[in-house]
Amino acid sequence: MKRMSEFYFDVGAWEQDVEHRDAEEKEAGGKKRKRPTKKDLDRFKEQKKLKKIAKTAWLRT
């Protein structure tokens, strides 16, 4: 599969680019994703609830 991909794409350059990005991320302190706060979770739940209500509004009319 890699050989076939190399025919169409520059797989070697892509692999080097990925390694370069990973190395930069490790140098920068390995940025981790920030966990959502309780307030964020409540807001997301409320948005999901409102979206579901909007989708099924035609059932209640």
N, CA, C and O atoms as a Maestro MAE file, in Angstrom:
{
 s_m_m2io_version
 :::
 2.0.0
}

f_m_ct {
 s_m_title
 :::
 protein
 m_atom[244] {
  # First column is atom index #
  i_m_mmod_type
  r_m_x_coord
  r_m_y_coord
  r_m_z_coord
  i_m_residue_number
  s_m_chain_name
  s_m_pdb_residue_name
  s_m_pdb_atom_name
  i_m_atomic_number
  :::
  1 25 0.836 -1.181 0.000 1 A "MET " " N  " 7
  2 3 0.000 0.000 0.000 1 A "MET " " CA " 6
  3 2 0.887 1.252 0.000 1 A "MET " " C  " 6
  4 15 0.598 2.228 -0.693 1 A "MET " " O  " 8
  5 25 1.962 1.209 0.782 2 A "LYS " " N  " 7
  6 3 2.852 2.364 0.831 2 A "LYS " " CA " 6
  7 2 3.480 2.604 -0.541 2 A "LYS " " C  " 6
  8 15 3.620 3.749 -0.970 2 A "LYS " " O  " 8
  9 25 3.855 1.536 -1.221 3 A "ARG " " N  " 7
  10 3 4.466 1.672 -2.539 3 A "ARG " " CA " 6
  11 2 3.489 2.309 -3.516 3 A "ARG " " C  " 6
  12 15 3.871 3.162 -4.318 3 A "ARG " " O  " 8
  13 25 2.215 1.891 -3.446 4 A "MET " " N  " 7
  14 3 1.206 2.467 -4.339 4 A "MET " " CA " 6
  15 2 0.969 3.934 -4.003 4 A "MET " " C  " 6
  16 15 0.780 4.753 -4.901 4 A "MET " " O  " 8
  17 25 0.978 4.270 -2.709 5 A "SER " " N  " 7
  18 3 0.772 5.659 -2.302 5 A "SER " " CA " 6
  19 2 1.931 6.529 -2.764 5 A "SER " " C  " 6
  20 15 1.733 7.686 -3.137 5 A "SER " " O  " 8
  21 25 3.148 5.972 -2.740 6 A "GLU " " N  " 7
  22 3 4.307 6.749 -3.157 6 A "GLU " " CA " 6
  23 2 4.225 7.130 -4.633 6 A "GLU " " C  " 6
  24 15 4.854 8.100 -5.055 6 A "GLU " " O  " 8
  25 25 3.467 6.386 -5.411 7 A "PHE " " N  " 7
  26 3 3.295 6.708 -6.825 7 A "PHE " " CA " 6
  27 2 2.530 8.025 -6.985 7 A "PHE " " C  " 6
  28 15 2.845 8.833 -7.859 7 A "PHE " " O  " 8
  29 25 1.524 8.230 -6.133 8 A "TYR " " N  " 7
  30 3 0.673 9.413 -6.239 8 A "TYR " " CA " 6
  31 2 1.086 10.547 -5.310 8 A "TYR " " C  " 6
  32 15 0.913 11.718 -5.648 8 A "TYR " " O  " 8
  33 25 1.635 10.208 -4.133 9 A "PHE " " N  " 7
  34 3 1.939 11.209 -3.115 9 A "PHE " " CA " 6
  35 2 3.399 11.106 -2.701 9 A "PHE " " C  " 6
  36 15 4.044 10.078 -2.906 9 A "PHE " " O  " 8
  37 25 3.906 12.176 -2.118 10 A "ASP " " N  " 7
  38 3 5.267 12.180 -1.583 10 A "ASP " " CA " 6
  39 2 5.186 11.719 -0.127 10 A "ASP " " C  " 6
  40 15 5.175 12.534 0.796 10 A "ASP " " O  " 8
  41 25 5.130 10.402 0.061 11 A "VAL " " N  " 7
  42 3 4.931 9.818 1.380 11 A "VAL " " CA " 6
  43 2 6.105 10.137 2.295 11 A "VAL " " C  " 6
  44 15 5.903 10.411 3.478 11 A "VAL " " O  " 8
  45 25 7.315 10.106 1.779 12 A "GLY " " N  " 7
  46 3 8.498 10.382 2.596 12 A "GLY " " CA " 6
  47 2 8.461 11.782 3.194 12 A "GLY " " C  " 6
  48 15 8.762 11.967 4.373 12 A "GLY " " O  " 8
  49 25 8.097 12.756 2.389 13 A "ALA " " N  " 7
  50 3 8.020 14.136 2.868 13 A "ALA " " CA " 6
  51 2 6.917 14.275 3.911 13 A "ALA " " C  " 6
  52 15 7.077 15.003 4.890 13 A "ALA " " O  " 8
  53 25 5.817 13.590 3.709 14 A "TRP " " N  " 7
  54 3 4.715 13.645 4.668 14 A "TRP " " CA " 6
  55 2 5.158 13.058 6.004 14 A "TRP " " C  " 6
  56 15 4.879 13.636 7.054 14 A "TRP " " O  " 8
  57 25 5.849 11.910 5.976 15 A "GLU " " N  " 7
  58 3 6.321 11.287 7.212 15 A "GLU " " CA " 6
  59 2 7.290 12.206 7.943 15 A "GLU " " C  " 6
  60 15 7.238 12.311 9.169 15 A "GLU " " O  " 8
  61 25 8.178 12.875 7.200 16 A "GLN " " N  " 7
  62 3 9.115 13.808 7.823 16 A "GLN " " CA " 6
  63 2 8.370 14.991 8.442 16 A "GLN " " C  " 6
  64 15 8.730 15.458 9.522 16 A "GLN " " O  " 8
  65 25 7.339 15.470 7.759 17 A "ASP " " N  " 7
  66 3 6.548 16.574 8.266 17 A "ASP " " CA " 6
  67 2 5.859 16.184 9.573 17 A "ASP " " C  " 6
  68 15 5.829 16.970 10.520 17 A "ASP " " O  " 8
  69 25 5.309 14.979 9.625 18 A "VAL " " N  " 7
  70 3 4.645 14.506 10.833 18 A "VAL " " CA " 6
  71 2 5.652 14.404 11.980 18 A "VAL " " C  " 6
  72 15 5.360 14.825 13.099 18 A "VAL " " O  " 8
  73 25 6.831 13.848 11.709 19 A "GLU " " N  " 7
  74 3 7.863 13.737 12.737 19 A "GLU " " CA " 6
  75 2 8.286 15.123 13.226 19 A "GLU " " C  " 6
  76 15 8.494 15.327 14.422 19 A "GLU " " O  " 8
  77 25 8.411 16.068 12.300 20 A "HIS " " N  " 7
  78 3 8.809 17.429 12.655 20 A "HIS " " CA " 6
  79 2 7.760 18.075 13.566 20 A "HIS " " C  " 6
  80 15 8.108 18.705 14.565 20 A "HIS " " O  " 8
  81 25 6.478 17.919 13.223 21 A "ARG " " N  " 7
  82 3 5.412 18.486 14.054 21 A "ARG " " CA " 6
  83 2 5.393 17.857 15.438 21 A "ARG " " C  " 6
  84 15 5.202 18.557 16.432 21 A "ARG " " O  " 8
  85 25 5.592 16.533 15.515 22 A "ASP " " N  " 7
  86 3 5.617 15.851 16.807 22 A "ASP " " CA " 6
  87 2 6.775 16.346 17.658 22 A "ASP " " C  " 6
  88 15 6.623 16.544 18.864 22 A "ASP " " O  " 8
  89 25 7.937 16.547 17.034 23 A "ALA " " N  " 7
  90 3 9.108 17.036 17.762 23 A "ALA " " CA " 6
  91 2 8.862 18.454 18.282 23 A "ALA " " C  " 6
  92 15 9.230 18.773 19.413 23 A "ALA " " O  " 8
  93 25 8.244 19.301 17.463 24 A "GLU " " N  " 7
  94 3 7.947 20.667 17.898 24 A "GLU " " CA " 6
  95 2 6.974 20.657 19.068 24 A "GLU " " C  " 6
  96 15 7.119 21.441 20.006 24 A "GLU " " O  " 8
  97 25 5.988 19.776 19.015 25 A "GLU " " N  " 7
  98 3 5.003 19.702 20.086 25 A "GLU " " CA " 6
  99 2 5.649 19.262 21.391 25 A "GLU " " C  " 6
  100 15 5.310 19.777 22.456 25 A "GLU " " O  " 8
  101 25 6.577 18.313 21.317 26 A "LYS " " N  " 7
  102 3 7.269 17.858 22.522 26 A "LYS " " CA " 6
  103 2 8.142 18.962 23.100 26 A "LYS " " C  " 6
  104 15 8.238 19.097 24.320 26 A "LYS " " O  " 8
  105 25 8.785 19.759 22.237 27 A "GLU " " N  " 7
  106 3 9.609 20.868 22.693 27 A "GLU " " CA " 6
  107 2 8.771 21.931 23.386 27 A "GLU " " C  " 6
  108 15 9.215 22.546 24.355 27 A "GLU " " O  " 8
  109 25 7.577 22.141 22.893 28 A "ALA " " N  " 7
  110 3 6.708 23.182 23.434 28 A "ALA " " CA " 6
  111 2 6.066 22.754 24.747 28 A "ALA " " C  " 6
  112 15 5.201 23.458 25.268 28 A "ALA " " O  " 8
  113 25 6.467 21.641 25.276 29 A "GLY " " N  " 7
  114 3 5.919 21.204 26.557 29 A "GLY " " CA " 6
  115 2 4.807 20.195 26.407 29 A "GLY " " C  " 6
  116 15 4.102 19.912 27.375 29 A "GLY " " O  " 8
  117 25 4.634 19.659 25.252 30 A "GLY " " N  " 7
  118 3 3.607 18.636 25.046 30 A "GLY " " CA " 6
  119 2 2.225 19.150 25.402 30 A "GLY " " C  " 6
  120 15 1.581 18.636 26.317 30 A "GLY " " O  " 8
  121 25 1.777 20.150 24.689 31 A "LYS " " N  " 7
  122 3 0.479 20.749 24.973 31 A "LYS " " CA " 6
  123 2 -0.595 19.668 25.057 31 A "LYS " " C  " 6
  124 15 -0.814 18.899 24.120 31 A "LYS " " O  " 8
  125 25 -1.248 19.639 26.200 32 A "LYS " " N  " 7
  126 3 -2.333 18.677 26.377 32 A "LYS " " CA " 6
  127 2 -3.655 19.417 26.220 32 A "LYS " " C  " 6
  128 15 -3.745 20.625 26.441 32 A "LYS " " O  " 8
  129 25 -4.658 18.672 25.839 33 A "ARG " " N  " 7
  130 3 -5.966 19.291 25.698 33 A "ARG " " CA " 6
  131 2 -6.500 19.655 27.076 33 A "ARG " " C  " 6
  132 15 -6.377 18.894 28.036 33 A "ARG " " O  " 8
  133 25 -7.090 20.827 27.145 34 A "LYS " " N  " 7
  134 3 -7.652 21.295 28.402 34 A "LYS " " CA " 6
  135 2 -8.977 20.577 28.642 34 A "LYS " " C  " 6
  136 15 -9.815 20.475 27.747 34 A "LYS " " O  " 8
  137 25 -9.148 20.084 29.862 35 A "ARG " " N  " 7
  138 3 -10.392 19.404 30.196 35 A "ARG " " CA " 6
  139 2 -11.514 20.428 30.353 35 A "ARG " " C  " 6
  140 15 -11.301 21.496 30.927 35 A "ARG " " O  " 8
  141 25 -12.697 20.112 29.853 36 A "PRO " " N  " 7
  142 3 -13.808 21.048 30.001 36 A "PRO " " CA " 6
  143 2 -14.234 21.161 31.467 36 A "PRO " " C  " 6
  144 15 -14.196 20.185 32.216 36 A "PRO " " O  " 8
  145 25 -14.630 22.346 31.851 37 A "THR " " N  " 7
  146 3 -15.069 22.575 33.223 37 A "THR " " CA " 6
  147 2 -16.514 22.114 33.388 37 A "THR " " C  " 6
  148 15 -17.202 21.811 32.413 37 A "THR " " O  " 8
  149 25 -16.949 22.069 34.619 38 A "LYS " " N  " 7
  150 3 -18.332 21.679 34.918 38 A "LYS " " CA " 6
  151 2 -19.303 22.641 34.222 38 A "LYS " " C  " 6
  152 15 -20.341 22.230 33.704 38 A "LYS " " O  " 8
  153 25 -18.944 23.925 34.224 39 A "LYS " " N  " 7
  154 3 -19.784 24.935 33.585 39 A "LYS " " CA " 6
  155 2 -19.896 24.670 32.079 39 A "LYS " " C  " 6
  156 15 -20.976 24.790 31.501 39 A "LYS " " O  " 8
  157 25 -18.765 24.307 31.447 40 A "ASP " " N  " 7
  158 3 -18.763 23.990 30.019 40 A "ASP " " CA " 6
  159 2 -19.640 22.773 29.736 40 A "ASP " " C  " 6
  160 15 -20.418 22.771 28.781 40 A "ASP " " O  " 8
  161 25 -19.513 21.741 30.566 41 A "LEU " " N  " 7
  162 3 -20.302 20.522 30.363 41 A "LEU " " CA " 6
  163 2 -21.795 20.815 30.455 41 A "LEU " " C  " 6
  164 15 -22.585 20.322 29.650 41 A "LEU " " O  " 8
  165 25 -22.172 21.623 31.446 42 A "ASP " " N  " 7
  166 3 -23.588 21.986 31.582 42 A "ASP " " CA " 6
  167 2 -24.074 22.752 30.359 42 A "ASP " " C  " 6
  168 15 -25.189 22.538 29.883 42 A "ASP " " O  " 8
  169 25 -23.223 23.654 29.853 43 A "ARG " " N  " 7
  170 3 -23.595 24.434 28.664 43 A "ARG " " CA " 6
  171 2 -23.757 23.527 27.445 43 A "ARG " " C  " 6
  172 15 -24.691 23.696 26.661 43 A "ARG " " O  " 8
  173 25 -22.838 22.558 27.285 44 A "PHE " " N  " 7
  174 3 -22.927 21.624 26.158 44 A "PHE " " CA " 6
  175 2 -24.191 20.775 26.243 44 A "PHE " " C  " 6
  176 15 -24.858 20.535 25.237 44 A "PHE " " O  " 8
  177 25 -24.514 20.322 27.457 45 A "LYS " " N  " 7
  178 3 -25.728 19.511 27.640 45 A "LYS " " CA " 6
  179 2 -26.969 20.314 27.289 45 A "LYS " " C  " 6
  180 15 -27.887 19.806 26.646 45 A "LYS " " O  " 8
  181 25 -26.991 21.577 27.717 46 A "GLU " " N  " 7
  182 3 -28.145 22.428 27.423 46 A "GLU " " CA " 6
  183 2 -28.277 22.673 25.915 46 A "GLU " " C  " 6
  184 15 -29.381 22.644 25.373 46 A "GLU " " O  " 8
  185 25 -27.145 22.915 25.243 47 A "GLN " " N  " 7
  186 3 -27.175 23.113 23.791 47 A "GLN " " CA " 6
  187 2 -27.689 21.866 23.091 47 A "GLN " " C  " 6
  188 15 -28.483 21.965 22.155 47 A "GLN " " O  " 8
  189 25 -27.247 20.690 23.533 48 A "LYS " " N  " 7
  190 3 -27.688 19.438 22.924 48 A "LYS " " CA " 6
  191 2 -29.188 19.242 23.124 48 A "LYS " " C  " 6
  192 15 -29.901 18.810 22.217 48 A "LYS " " O  " 8
  193 25 -29.652 19.569 24.333 49 A "LYS " " N  " 7
  194 3 -31.076 19.439 24.631 49 A "LYS " " CA " 6
  195 2 -31.906 20.366 23.742 49 A "LYS " " C  " 6
  196 15 -32.928 19.954 23.192 49 A "LYS " " O  " 8
  197 25 -31.462 21.625 23.603 50 A "LEU " " N  " 7
  198 3 -32.190 22.581 22.760 50 A "LEU " " CA " 6
  199 2 -32.186 22.157 21.300 50 A "LEU " " C  " 6
  200 15 -33.182 22.326 20.597 50 A "LEU " " O  " 8
  201 25 -31.079 21.612 20.848 51 A "LYS " " N  " 7
  202 3 -30.985 21.156 19.461 51 A "LYS " " CA " 6
  203 2 -31.953 19.997 19.212 51 A "LYS " " C  " 6
  204 15 -32.611 19.936 18.173 51 A "LYS " " O  " 8
  205 25 -32.028 19.079 20.182 52 A "LYS " " N  " 7
  206 3 -32.932 17.936 20.046 52 A "LYS " " CA " 6
  207 2 -34.388 18.406 20.034 52 A "LYS " " C  " 6
  208 15 -35.200 17.908 19.255 52 A "LYS " " O  " 8
  209 25 -34.709 19.362 20.897 53 A "ILE " " N  " 7
  210 3 -36.074 19.912 20.929 53 A "ILE " " CA " 6
  211 2 -36.416 20.581 19.604 53 A "ILE " " C  " 6
  212 15 -37.530 20.437 19.100 53 A "ILE " " O  " 8
  213 25 -35.459 21.312 19.040 54 A "ALA " " N  " 7
  214 3 -35.693 22.000 17.762 54 A "ALA " " CA " 6
  215 2 -35.906 20.992 16.644 54 A "ALA " " C  " 6
  216 15 -36.740 21.207 15.764 54 A "ALA " " O  " 8
  217 25 -35.160 19.894 16.671 55 A "LYS " " N  " 7
  218 3 -35.295 18.881 15.627 55 A "LYS " " CA " 6
  219 2 -36.660 18.197 15.653 55 A "LYS " " C  " 6
  220 15 -37.232 17.880 14.610 55 A "LYS " " O  " 8
  221 25 -37.171 17.977 16.863 56 A "THR " " N  " 7
  222 3 -38.413 17.228 16.984 56 A "THR " " CA " 6
  223 2 -39.620 18.121 17.249 56 A "THR " " C  " 6
  224 15 -40.668 17.632 17.670 56 A "THR " " O  " 8
  225 25 -39.485 19.419 17.008 57 A "ALA " " N  " 7
  226 3 -40.585 20.347 17.270 57 A "ALA " " CA " 6
  227 2 -41.807 20.016 16.431 57 A "ALA " " C  " 6
  228 15 -42.935 20.243 16.867 57 A "ALA " " O  " 8
  229 25 -41.604 19.488 15.247 58 A "TRP " " N  " 7
  230 3 -42.726 19.180 14.377 58 A "TRP " " CA " 6
  231 2 -43.608 18.084 14.949 58 A "TRP " " C  " 6
  232 15 -44.771 17.969 14.561 58 A "TRP " " O  " 8
  233 25 -43.085 17.277 15.860 59 A "LEU " " N  " 7
  234 3 -43.883 16.230 16.482 59 A "LEU " " CA " 6
  235 2 -44.899 16.801 17.478 59 A "LEU " " C  " 6
  236 15 -45.968 16.232 17.695 59 A "LEU " " O  " 8
  237 25 -44.543 17.918 18.063 60 A "ARG " " N  " 7
  238 3 -45.386 18.495 19.114 60 A "ARG " " CA " 6
  239 2 -46.391 19.520 18.587 60 A "ARG " " C  " 6
  240 15 -47.119 20.119 19.379 60 A "ARG " " O  " 8
  241 25 -46.448 19.734 17.287 61 A "THR " " N  " 7
  242 3 -47.394 20.722 16.762 61 A "THR " " CA " 6
  243 2 -48.653 20.046 16.265 61 A "THR " " C  " 6
  244 15 -49.566 20.719 15.786 61 A "THR " " O  " 8
  :::
 }
 m_bond[243] {
  # First column is bond index #
  i_m_from
  i_m_to
  i_m_order
  :::
  1 1 2 1
  2 2 3 1
  3 3 4 2
  4 3 5 1
  5 5 6 1
  6 6 7 1
  7 7 8 2
  8 7 9 1
  9 9 10 1
  10 10 11 1
  11 11 12 2
  12 11 13 1
  13 13 14 1
  14 14 15 1
  15 15 16 2
  16 15 17 1
  17 17 18 1
  18 18 19 1
  19 19 20 2
  20 19 21 1
  21 21 22 1
  22 22 23 1
  23 23 24 2
  24 23 25 1
  25 25 26 1
  26 26 27 1
  27 27 28 2
  28 27 29 1
  29 29 30 1
  30 30 31 1
  31 31 32 2
  32 31 33 1
  33 33 34 1
  34 34 35 1
  35 35 36 2
  36 35 37 1
  37 37 38 1
  38 38 39 1
  39 39 40 2
  40 39 41 1
  41 41 42 1
  42 42 43 1
  43 43 44 2
  44 43 45 1
  45 45 46 1
  46 46 47 1
  47 47 48 2
  48 47 49 1
  49 49 50 1
  50 50 51 1
  51 51 52 2
  52 51 53 1
  53 53 54 1
  54 54 55 1
  55 55 56 2
  56 55 57 1
  57 57 58 1
  58 58 59 1
  59 59 60 2
  60 59 61 1
  61 61 62 1
  62 62 63 1
  63 63 64 2
  64 63 65 1
  65 65 66 1
  66 66 67 1
  67 67 68 2
  68 67 69 1
  69 69 70 1
  70 70 71 1
  71 71 72 2
  72 71 73 1
  73 73 74 1
  74 74 75 1
  75 75 76 2
  76 75 77 1
  77 77 78 1
  78 78 79 1
  79 79 80 2
  80 79 81 1
  81 81 82 1
  82 82 83 1
  83 83 84 2
  84 83 85 1
  85 85 86 1
  86 86 87 1
  87 87 88 2
  88 87 89 1
  89 89 90 1
  90 90 91 1
  91 91 92 2
  92 91 93 1
  93 93 94 1
  94 94 95 1
  95 95 96 2
  96 95 97 1
  97 97 98 1
  98 98 99 1
  99 99 100 2
  100 99 101 1
  101 101 102 1
  102 102 103 1
  103 103 104 2
  104 103 105 1
  105 105 106 1
  106 106 107 1
  107 107 108 2
  108 107 109 1
  109 109 110 1
  110 110 111 1
  111 111 112 2
  112 111 113 1
  113 113 114 1
  114 114 115 1
  115 115 116 2
  116 115 117 1
  117 117 118 1
  118 118 119 1
  119 119 120 2
  120 119 121 1
  121 121 122 1
  122 122 123 1
  123 123 124 2
  124 123 125 1
  125 125 126 1
  126 126 127 1
  127 127 128 2
  128 127 129 1
  129 129 130 1
  130 130 131 1
  131 131 132 2
  132 131 133 1
  133 133 134 1
  134 134 135 1
  135 135 136 2
  136 135 137 1
  137 137 138 1
  138 138 139 1
  139 139 140 2
  140 139 141 1
  141 141 142 1
  142 142 143 1
  143 143 144 2
  144 143 145 1
  145 145 146 1
  146 146 147 1
  147 147 148 2
  148 147 149 1
  149 149 150 1
  150 150 151 1
  151 151 152 2
  152 151 153 1
  153 153 154 1
  154 154 155 1
  155 155 156 2
  156 155 157 1
  157 157 158 1
  158 158 159 1
  159 159 160 2
  160 159 161 1
  161 161 162 1
  162 162 163 1
  163 163 164 2
  164 163 165 1
  165 165 166 1
  166 166 167 1
  167 167 168 2
  168 167 169 1
  169 169 170 1
  170 170 171 1
  171 171 172 2
  172 171 173 1
  173 173 174 1
  174 174 175 1
  175 175 176 2
  176 175 177 1
  177 177 178 1
  178 178 179 1
  179 179 180 2
  180 179 181 1
  181 181 182 1
  182 182 183 1
  183 183 184 2
  184 183 185 1
  185 185 186 1
  186 186 187 1
  187 187 188 2
  188 187 189 1
  189 189 190 1
  190 190 191 1
  191 191 192 2
  192 191 193 1
  193 193 194 1
  194 194 195 1
  195 195 196 2
  196 195 197 1
  197 197 198 1
  198 198 199 1
  199 199 200 2
  200 199 201 1
  201 201 202 1
  202 202 203 1
  203 203 204 2
  204 203 205 1
  205 205 206 1
  206 206 207 1
  207 207 208 2
  208 207 209 1
  209 209 210 1
  210 210 211 1
  211 211 212 2
  212 211 213 1
  213 213 214 1
  214 214 215 1
  215 215 216 2
  216 215 217 1
  217 217 218 1
  218 218 219 1
  219 219 220 2
  220 219 221 1
  221 221 222 1
  222 222 223 1
  223 223 224 2
  224 223 225 1
  225 225 226 1
  226 226 227 1
  227 227 228 2
  228 227 229 1
  229 229 230 1
  230 230 231 1
  231 231 232 2
  232 231 233 1
  233 233 234 1
  234 234 235 1
  235 235 236 2
  236 235 237 1
  237 237 238 1
  238 238 239 1
  239 239 240 2
  240 239 241 1
  241 241 242 1
  242 242 243 1
  243 243 244 2
  :::
 }
}
